[in-house]
Amino acid sequence: MEPLSITTVIQPAATARLVNILALKWTINKPQFRLFNKISVCIYSIILPIKKIALCEREYTQPIPSSKQFVVSKGPKGSIEQEKLQLALFWYRENLLKKVKAIWESPSTNQKGTVDIRTPRLNKSMLSVLKVNEVSFGIDIEKAPGVSKISCNQFRCPVNEFVRVKFIVYNNQEKPSKLCIRIQPVQSYSDGIMEWDLSRRMVWNGLLQSPLPNIEAKSSLTYTLPICFFSRGDFKFLYHCEDVNTRTMYFDTQPLVVEVIDK
């Protein structure tokens, strides 16, 4: 029989938005028996949820050690952004490997061994799943009569009543951050059409684009926007922050969705 075969894959977890995790998935191809010179294979999948990793800029921009284990490329250097990405891919992967160890054992054959999890390489999309973003967001609506939370980033509100929507901005960096927040409300219809001119459907007390006060390292700031809806329906709020110094844009993974109903 052929030996046991184990494949390791890094992927987002189904509930990554809710619990801030990704998953290591092992697909195990285990030969069962031979029939007419063909091996029957049973496939198992094991998913291990892992919390996202937070590394400061000093940690993920340090040079890659040069040794027999770590080979440093001597080819032409790319842009500063490409070099920074390659360093981040290396150090986040090393940090991940320190947190995970896997062994396998077969009681029937008395075989055991270690699962090689160093094989998979990270790419840019995997890194975005693995790392804690430098700036992240939270959404909430103050408790009021008729206001209820349906699920993550989804709320239900009454028509013709002011509600206070809170955009919580988290600075996960090791340094203060100066950001500008931008909010764009749209009305979403069941046929997929979106209406952008909402001057007759809602009103707000404040600015949809506003610079925020300095957010200290490892702290947060709440931007509150009172809103009153004049019509029923589903409203979406697209929002992001921009660093006023570096022009880096930070987006949330999901928009705010508000279902407006009669009282």
C-alpha positions in Angstrom: 0.0 0.0 0.0 1.0 3.6 -0.6 2.0 5.6 2.5 -0.2 8.1 4.3 -0.5 11.4 2.4 -1.2 14.7 4.2 -1.8 18.1 2.5 -1.8 21.3 4.5 -3.7 24.4 3.3 -4.1 27.8 4.9 -7.6 29.4 4.4 -10.0 31.8 6.0 -12.4 30.3 8.4 -16.1 30.5 7.6 -16.7 32.7 10.6 -13.5 34.7 10.3 -15.4 38.0 10.3 -17.1 37.2 13.6 -14.4 35.6 15.7 -11.2 36.9 14.0 -9.7 33.6 13.1 -8.3 31.7 10.1 -7.9 28.0 9.7 -5.3 25.4 8.9 -6.9 22.6 6.9 -5.3 19.2 6.6 -6.6 16.8 3.9 -5.6 13.2 4.7 -5.5 10.6 2.0 -5.4 7.3 3.7 -5.3 4.0 1.7 -7.9 1.6 3.0 -7.7 -1.6 0.9 -6.7 -3.0 -2.5 -9.4 -4.2 -4.8 -8.6 -5.4 -8.4 -5.2 -3.8 -8.1 -6.8 -0.5 -7.2 -6.4 1.2 -3.8 -9.5 2.6 -2.2 -8.7 6.0 -0.5 -10.6 7.6 2.3 -10.2 11.4 2.6 -10.5 13.2 5.9 -10.4 17.0 6.4 -9.3 18.5 9.7 -9.7 22.3 10.3 -7.9 24.0 13.2 -9.1 27.6 14.0 -6.3 29.9 14.8 -6.5 33.5 16.2 -5.1 36.2 14.0 -1.5 37.3 14.6 -0.5 40.9 15.6 3.2 41.8 14.9 4.5 45.4 15.2 6.3 47.0 12.2 9.7 46.5 14.0 9.0 42.7 14.2 7.9 42.1 10.6 10.4 44.4 8.9 13.6 42.9 10.5 16.0 41.3 8.0 15.6 37.6 7.2 18.4 35.6 8.9 20.9 34.1 6.4 21.8 30.5 7.1 21.3 27.0 5.6 17.7 27.0 6.7 16.9 30.5 5.5 18.0 31.4 2.0 18.2 35.1 1.2 17.8 36.0 -2.5 20.7 37.7 -4.1 18.8 38.8 -7.2 17.9 42.3 -8.1 16.0 44.1 -5.4 12.4 45.1 -6.0 10.5 48.1 -4.8 10.4 49.1 -1.1 6.8 47.8 -1.0 7.7 44.5 -2.5 10.6 44.0 -0.1 8.4 44.9 2.9 5.8 42.4 1.7 8.3 39.6 1.4 9.6 40.3 4.9 6.1 40.3 6.3 5.3 37.0 4.5 8.4 35.4 6.1 7.9 36.6 9.7 4.2 36.0 9.9 4.7 32.5 8.6 7.5 31.9 11.2 5.2 33.2 13.9 2.4 30.9 12.7 4.7 27.8 12.7 5.6 28.5 16.3 2.0 28.3 17.3 1.1 25.0 15.5 2.5 21.5 15.8 0.8 18.4 14.4 1.6 14.7 14.8 -0.2 11.6 13.3 -0.4 8.1 14.6 -1.9 4.9 13.2 -2.7 2.4 16.0 -3.4 -0.5 13.6 0.2 -0.3 12.1 1.9 1.3 15.1 3.1 4.1 12.8 3.5 7.7 13.8 5.2 10.9 12.7 5.1 14.6 12.4 3.0 16.5 9.9 5.2 18.8 7.8 3.5 22.2 8.0 6.4 24.2 6.7 5.5 23.2 3.1 2.8 25.8 2.4 3.9 29.3 1.6 2.0 32.4 2.4 0.8 34.8 -0.3 -0.6 38.3 -0.1 -4.2 37.2 0.3 -3.3 34.7 3.0 -1.3 37.4 4.8 -4.4 39.6 4.8 -6.3 36.8 6.6 -3.6 35.9 9.0 -2.5 39.4 10.3 -4.4 41.8 12.5 -5.0 44.9 10.4 -3.3 48.1 11.4 -6.7 49.8 11.5 -9.9 47.9 12.1 -13.5 48.9 12.6 -16.5 48.2 14.8 -20.1 49.2 14.3 -22.9 49.8 16.8 -26.2 51.7 17.2 -27.2 53.0 20.6 -30.0 51.2 22.2 -33.4 53.0 21.6 -37.0 52.0 21.2 -37.4 49.9 18.1 -33.6 49.4 17.5 -32.4 45.8 17.4 -29.2 44.0 16.2 -29.9 41.3 13.6 -26.3 40.1 13.2 -22.8 41.4 12.7 -23.0 44.9 11.1 -26.8 44.4 10.6 -29.4 46.4 12.5 -33.1 47.1 12.4 -34.4 50.7 13.1 -37.8 52.4 13.1 -38.7 55.1 10.5 -38.9 58.8 11.4 -36.8 58.4 14.5 -33.2 59.6 15.1 -30.7 56.8 15.9 -27.1 57.3 16.9 -24.8 55.2 14.7 -21.3 54.6 16.1 -18.3 54.0 13.9 -15.5 52.6 16.2 -12.0 52.9 14.8 -9.2 50.8 16.3 -5.6 51.8 16.0 -3.7 48.5 16.3 -0.3 50.0 15.6 2.5 50.8 18.0 2.3 54.5 17.1 -0.4 57.2 17.1 -2.4 57.5 13.9 -4.1 60.5 12.3 -7.1 59.4 10.1 -9.9 60.8 8.1 -13.2 58.9 8.0 -15.5 58.8 4.9 -19.0 57.4 5.0 -21.2 56.8 1.9 -24.9 55.8 2.5 -26.8 54.0 -0.3 -30.3 52.4 -0.5 -30.3 48.9 -1.7 -33.2 47.3 -3.5 -34.1 43.6 -3.9 -33.3 43.7 -7.6 -29.7 44.8 -6.9 -30.1 48.4 -7.9 -28.6 51.0 -5.5 -29.7 54.6 -5.1 -27.1 57.1 -4.1 -29.1 60.3 -3.9 -30.8 59.9 -0.5 -31.6 63.6 0.3 -35.3 62.8 0.4 -34.9 59.4 2.3 -32.7 60.3 5.2 -31.1 63.1 7.1 -28.0 63.2 9.4 -26.6 65.6 11.9 -22.8 65.8 11.2 -20.3 65.2 8.4 -19.9 62.1 6.2 -16.3 63.0 5.7 -14.3 64.3 8.7 -10.8 64.2 10.1 -10.5 62.4 13.4 -8.5 63.4 16.4 -5.2 61.6 16.9 -5.8 57.9 17.9 -3.1 56.8 20.3 -1.3 53.5 19.9 -3.4 50.4 20.8 -6.5 52.5 21.4 -9.7 53.4 19.7 -12.0 56.3 18.9 -15.7 56.4 18.3 -17.3 58.7 15.6 -21.0 59.1 16.2 -23.4 60.1 13.5 -27.1 60.7 14.4 -29.3 59.6 11.5 -33.1 59.7 10.8 -34.7 57.6 8.0 -37.7 58.9 6.2 -38.6 55.8 4.2 -38.6 52.0 4.8 -36.1 49.7 3.1 -32.6 48.5 3.3 -29.8 51.0 3.6 -26.1 50.3 3.4 -23.3 52.4 4.7 -19.9 52.1 3.0 -17.1 53.5 5.0 -13.3 53.6 5.2 -10.5 55.6 6.8 -7.4 57.2 5.2 -4.2 58.0 6.9 -3.6 61.7 6.3 0.2 61.3 6.4 0.8 58.1 4.3 -2.5 58.1 2.3 -3.0 54.5 3.2 -6.6 53.4 2.9 -8.3 51.1 5.5 -11.6 49.3 4.7 -13.9 47.2 6.7 -14.7 43.7 5.3 -18.5 44.3 5.5 -20.7 47.4 5.1 -23.2 48.5 7.8 -26.7 47.3 6.8 -29.8 49.0 8.4 -33.3 47.6 7.8 -35.8 50.4 8.3 -39.3 49.4 9.3 -42.5 51.0 10.5 -42.8 51.7 14.2 
